[in-house]
């Protein structure tokens, strides 16, 4: 957490995050063009943001793209904002600004656990409900199989899709169609990729949500920071994290 505060302390680094918030998945050249500092200076700032986990990168051919990772900021929020004030804070934040989605969103988090335990937490319906807003997920977790997401208090399916690639405990790729409202149903099918990598006594979990149309409804991906924060809290402490999403069907 110290690395996150250090990274956020510099106004140029905050401006870089603002720029990625505005348009995610930018190259170094694109970011450099928007700042009155040298290319080397931009690289140094991006390196510190990467080390703090606030920026993640992906190669696309010869280009290196930079993505905003909001999960560390969400973890800070969850640590000090009370469960009573949180729905108000989240609501005001959402009122202030609304994300316009690019084609891809990437979220990364480190969790002190084993790959096997993390995979189980992703695929076990009862555990999943602990950190994904009380929602359960049912599937036999074989390649090509169907999965369904529901909530006992919702009265109808909330989502469905297909398990495209199942490689426990390393990688899970799913197609997903959201069903909880007409506004998200109209968005069609997107793709979610879970990637687990062992790092020392912890795991790095990267969730990539892509195949989204430009300007897609942010309900499709906006809950990931809360979900992943809840997953980390559950695996490391056994406690359930109260989030605005978890109050949806309470």
Secondary structure, 3 states (H helix, E strand, C coil): CHHHHHHHCCHHHHHHHHHHHHCCCECHHHHHCCCCCCHHHHHHHHHHHHHCCCEEEEEECCEEEEEECCHHHHHHHHHHCCHHHHHHHHHHHHHHCCCCCCCEEEEEEEECCCHHHHHHHHHCHHHHHHHCCCCEEECCCCCCCEEEEECCCCCCCCEEEEEEEEECCCEEEEEEEECCCHHHHCCCEEEEEEEEEEECCEEEEEEEEECCCCCCCCCCCCCHHHHHHHHHHHHHHCCCCCCCHHHCCC
